[in-house]
């Protein structure tokens, strides 16, 4: 009976290892649309989105007005963890004075590990030329931000900015 259970367990792990490829799963997920339509020109929406992203403490890594693309990153430090919030904005002209703004954000967590390679004489006196400290950053996780309130707040700030009100 134990052999049968073990065999079943091994077969289960093999089947789980041969699961559906990720690229197929990507198309099965329901779309997370973070889109807002503005009754203004693409240039005006681009400028407003850029101003709001920058004013909220994001560093603008890439701005391309012709492509309607903005990439901003904001960095946080929590102990030995580094958290990077990347915010992408895509501006797509719909009609003469209608523009769609798509927003998506990804949070990446990295952990900083420090290894002390210092050599000691009699466990007390550090020896010259003996290693020192070595830091390694390891990516621990990455997740899409799906918080509707986060996007709704950003869209309302951009709408105030595009209308000329200060956010």
Secondary structure, DSSP 4 states (H G I P E B T S, - for coil): -HHHHHHHHHHHHHHHHTPPPHHHHHHHSPP---EEEESS-HHHHHHHHHHHHHHTT-EEEEEETTTTEEEEEEEEEETTEEEEEEEEEEEEEEETTEEEEEEEEEEEEEEEEEEE---EETTTEEPTTS--EEEEEEEEEEEE---HHHHHHHHHHHHHHHTT---
